[in-house]
């Protein structure tokens, strides 16, 4: 538990006067905590010579109300799976209560209804848990920039910050290894003769990603892609 004078000193370090620091409430405390977490994440970077076996890779997936966070579309479900050496060891999964109803076509696609999220926390209420879980990792996902864009739009709008983690596209890894095209997660699953797990749900898609990642990680080892430098060199190749 942070003592009052420690909290005040921390707020003062953000540039506020003493009278402002002593008047702030829980919302500002959360913002300050998130900023601190982002600074720590920026410091926690892996060197290029880090063995892949020493890196915590987090498989990430979100479900959103649409495709445009700038126009008010929101994340209403997020799953993240921590892995190391191709093995899973921790899972975060939560629904969030969006400000607007989930559109009917999205309900039909995901099977997640507005009733399912009505009692869920808002992303604002849960973001500190999300960031804490993601800290110290490299993110991997299928169409990962969609997920990162939504998180960054939320963080930028509310806290004027963005994610510090490196994000790697799973599709790019597979296409560089196998020299085939894998436009969708379903294509990647079919390549390995895998069936989707609860398709178009954040948790289900993350678990499907994990089944792919286990196999990709083995093939990276087979190809002597041993370090982050090796991986980035692979990804820099032309298709």
C-alpha positions as CSV (number, residue, x, y, z in Angstrom):
1,X,0.0,0.0,0.0
2,X,1.5,3.4,-1.0
3,X,1.8,5.9,1.8
4,X,0.2,9.3,1.3
5,X,3.5,11.2,1.1
6,X,4.8,8.7,-1.4
7,X,1.7,9.2,-3.6
8,X,2.0,13.0,-3.4
9,X,5.7,12.9,-4.3
10,X,4.8,10.7,-7.3
11,X,2.1,13.1,-8.5
12,X,4.5,16.0,-8.0
13,X,7.0,14.3,-10.2
14,X,4.4,14.6,-13.0
15,X,4.6,18.4,-12.8
16,X,1.7,19.3,-10.5
17,X,1.8,21.9,-7.8
18,X,1.5,20.7,-4.2
19,X,-2.1,21.9,-3.9
20,X,-3.0,20.1,-7.1
21,X,-1.3,16.9,-5.9
22,X,-3.2,16.8,-2.7
23,X,-6.5,17.3,-4.4
24,X,-6.4,14.5,-7.0
25,X,-8.8,11.6,-6.9
26,X,-8.9,8.0,-7.9
27,X,-9.1,8.7,-11.7
28,X,-5.9,10.7,-11.6
29,X,-4.3,8.0,-9.4
30,X,-5.1,5.5,-12.1
31,X,-3.7,7.7,-14.8
32,X,-0.5,8.2,-12.9
33,X,-0.2,4.5,-12.3
34,X,-0.7,3.7,-16.0
35,X,1.9,6.3,-17.0
36,X,4.4,4.7,-14.5
37,X,3.6,1.3,-15.9
38,X,4.3,2.5,-19.5
39,X,7.7,4.0,-18.4
40,X,8.6,0.6,-16.9
41,X,7.5,-1.2,-20.0
42,X,9.7,1.1,-22.1
43,X,12.7,0.2,-19.9
44,X,12.0,-3.5,-20.2
45,X,13.1,-4.2,-23.7
46,X,14.9,-7.3,-24.9
47,X,18.3,-7.0,-26.6
48,X,18.6,-8.3,-30.1
49,X,20.8,-11.1,-28.9
50,X,18.1,-12.4,-26.5
51,X,17.4,-16.1,-27.1
52,X,13.8,-16.7,-28.2
53,X,13.6,-19.2,-25.4
54,X,14.1,-16.4,-22.9
55,X,11.4,-14.1,-24.3
56,X,7.9,-13.9,-22.9
57,X,5.7,-13.9,-26.0
58,X,2.0,-13.0,-25.4
59,X,-0.6,-14.1,-27.8
60,X,-3.2,-11.4,-28.0
61,X,-6.7,-11.2,-29.5
62,X,-9.6,-8.8,-29.1
63,X,-13.2,-8.6,-30.2
64,X,-14.5,-5.2,-31.1
65,X,-17.7,-3.5,-32.0
66,X,-16.4,-2.5,-35.4
67,X,-13.2,-1.7,-37.3
68,X,-12.7,2.0,-36.5
69,X,-11.6,3.0,-33.0
70,X,-11.4,6.6,-34.1
71,X,-15.1,6.6,-34.8
72,X,-16.1,5.2,-31.5
73,X,-15.8,1.4,-32.0
74,X,-14.6,-0.3,-28.8
75,X,-13.0,-3.5,-27.5
76,X,-15.6,-5.6,-25.7
77,X,-13.5,-8.7,-25.1
78,X,-9.8,-9.4,-24.8
79,X,-7.7,-12.5,-24.2
80,X,-3.9,-12.7,-23.7
81,X,-1.9,-15.9,-23.2
82,X,1.7,-15.8,-21.9
83,X,4.1,-18.2,-23.4
84,X,7.8,-19.1,-23.1
85,X,9.7,-21.7,-25.0
86,X,6.5,-22.4,-26.9
87,X,4.6,-23.4,-23.8
88,X,1.7,-21.5,-22.2
89,X,1.8,-20.5,-18.5
90,X,-0.7,-17.7,-17.8
91,X,-4.0,-16.5,-19.3
92,X,-5.9,-13.2,-19.0
93,X,-9.4,-13.1,-20.4
94,X,-12.2,-10.6,-19.8
95,X,-15.3,-9.1,-21.4
96,X,-15.7,-5.3,-21.1
97,X,-18.9,-3.3,-21.1
98,X,-18.8,-1.0,-24.1
99,X,-20.4,2.5,-24.1
100,X,-22.5,1.5,-27.1
101,X,-24.4,-1.7,-27.8
102,X,-22.6,-4.5,-29.6
103,X,-24.1,-4.5,-33.2
104,X,-26.3,-7.4,-34.2
105,X,-23.9,-8.6,-36.9
106,X,-21.1,-8.7,-34.4
107,X,-23.3,-10.6,-31.9
108,X,-24.0,-13.1,-34.7
109,X,-20.3,-13.5,-35.5
110,X,-18.9,-13.8,-32.0
111,X,-21.9,-15.2,-30.1
112,X,-21.3,-12.6,-27.4
113,X,-24.5,-10.7,-26.6
114,X,-25.1,-7.4,-24.9
115,X,-26.5,-9.4,-21.9
116,X,-23.1,-11.1,-21.7
117,X,-21.3,-7.8,-21.1
118,X,-23.9,-5.7,-19.2
119,X,-22.3,-6.6,-15.8
120,X,-18.7,-6.7,-17.1
121,X,-16.2,-4.0,-16.1
122,X,-15.6,-1.2,-18.5
123,X,-12.2,-1.1,-20.1
124,X,-11.4,2.0,-18.0
125,X,-12.0,-0.1,-14.9
126,X,-9.9,-3.0,-16.1
127,X,-7.1,-1.4,-18.1
128,X,-4.5,-1.5,-15.2
129,X,-4.9,-5.3,-15.1
130,X,-4.5,-5.5,-18.9
131,X,-1.3,-3.4,-18.9
132,X,0.1,-5.2,-15.9
133,X,-0.4,-8.5,-17.7
134,X,1.1,-7.3,-21.0
135,X,4.2,-5.7,-19.3
136,X,7.6,-7.2,-20.1
137,X,6.5,-9.1,-23.2
138,X,6.5,-9.1,-27.0
139,X,3.0,-9.3,-28.5
140,X,2.0,-11.8,-31.2
141,X,-1.3,-12.0,-33.0
142,X,-3.2,-12.5,-36.2
143,X,-3.8,-9.1,-37.7
144,X,-2.2,-7.8,-34.5
145,X,-2.3,-4.2,-35.7
146,X,-6.1,-4.2,-35.4
147,X,-5.8,-5.1,-31.7
148,X,-2.9,-2.7,-31.0
149,X,-4.7,0.1,-32.8
150,X,-7.7,-0.2,-30.6
151,X,-5.6,-0.4,-27.4
152,X,-3.6,2.6,-28.5
153,X,-6.6,4.6,-29.4
154,X,-8.0,4.0,-25.9
155,X,-4.8,4.8,-24.2
156,X,-4.1,7.9,-26.3
157,X,-7.6,9.3,-25.8
158,X,-7.7,8.7,-22.1
159,X,-4.0,8.9,-20.9
160,X,-2.1,10.4,-23.9
161,X,0.2,7.3,-24.1
162,X,0.5,4.2,-26.3
163,X,1.8,0.7,-25.8
164,X,5.5,0.3,-25.6
165,X,5.7,-3.4,-26.5
166,X,6.9,-4.7,-29.8
167,X,4.0,-6.4,-31.8
168,X,4.7,-9.1,-34.3
169,X,2.3,-10.4,-36.9
170,X,1.8,-14.2,-36.8
171,X,0.8,-14.2,-40.5
172,X,4.2,-12.6,-41.4
173,X,6.1,-15.2,-39.4
174,X,4.3,-18.1,-41.1
175,X,4.7,-16.6,-44.6
176,X,8.4,-16.1,-44.1
177,X,8.9,-19.6,-42.9
178,X,6.7,-21.6,-45.3
179,X,6.5,-19.3,-48.3
180,X,2.8,-19.7,-48.6
181,X,0.1,-17.1,-48.2
182,X,-2.0,-17.2,-45.0
183,X,-4.5,-14.3,-45.2
184,X,-6.6,-15.5,-42.3
185,X,-6.4,-17.4,-39.0
186,X,-8.5,-20.1,-40.6
187,X,-5.9,-20.5,-43.4
188,X,-3.1,-20.9,-40.8
189,X,-5.2,-23.5,-38.9
190,X,-5.9,-25.4,-42.1
191,X,-2.2,-25.5,-42.9
192,X,-1.7,-27.5,-39.7
193,X,-4.9,-29.5,-40.1
194,X,-6.2,-27.9,-36.9
195,X,-9.8,-27.1,-36.1
196,X,-10.7,-23.6,-34.7
197,X,-11.5,-23.3,-31.0
198,X,-14.6,-21.1,-30.4
199,X,-13.8,-19.1,-33.5
200,X,-14.4,-15.3,-33.3
201,X,-14.1,-15.2,-29.5
202,X,-11.0,-13.6,-28.0
203,X,-10.2,-16.6,-25.8
204,X,-11.0,-19.2,-28.5
205,X,-8.9,-17.4,-31.1
206,X,-6.0,-17.0,-28.6
207,X,-6.1,-20.7,-27.9
208,X,-6.1,-21.4,-31.6
209,X,-3.1,-19.1,-32.0
210,X,-1.3,-21.0,-29.3
211,X,-1.8,-24.3,-31.2
212,X,-0.2,-22.6,-34.2
213,X,2.6,-20.9,-32.2
214,X,3.6,-24.2,-30.6
215,X,4.3,-25.5,-34.1
216,X,5.9,-22.3,-35.4
217,X,8.3,-22.2,-32.4
218,X,9.5,-25.7,-33.1
219,X,10.1,-24.8,-36.8
220,X,12.0,-21.6,-35.8
221,X,14.3,-23.8,-33.7
222,X,14.7,-26.2,-36.6
223,X,15.7,-23.3,-38.9
224,X,18.2,-22.1,-36.3
225,X,16.2,-18.9,-35.7
226,X,17.6,-18.7,-32.2
227,X,17.6,-15.0,-31.2
228,X,15.4,-12.0,-31.6
229,X,18.0,-10.7,-34.2
230,X,17.5,-13.9,-36.2
231,X,13.7,-13.5,-36.0
232,X,13.7,-9.9,-37.1
233,X,16.1,-10.8,-39.9
234,X,13.7,-13.5,-41.1
235,X,10.8,-11.0,-41.0
236,X,12.7,-8.4,-42.9
237,X,13.0,-10.7,-45.9
238,X,10.8,-10.0,-48.9
239,X,8.0,-12.5,-49.4
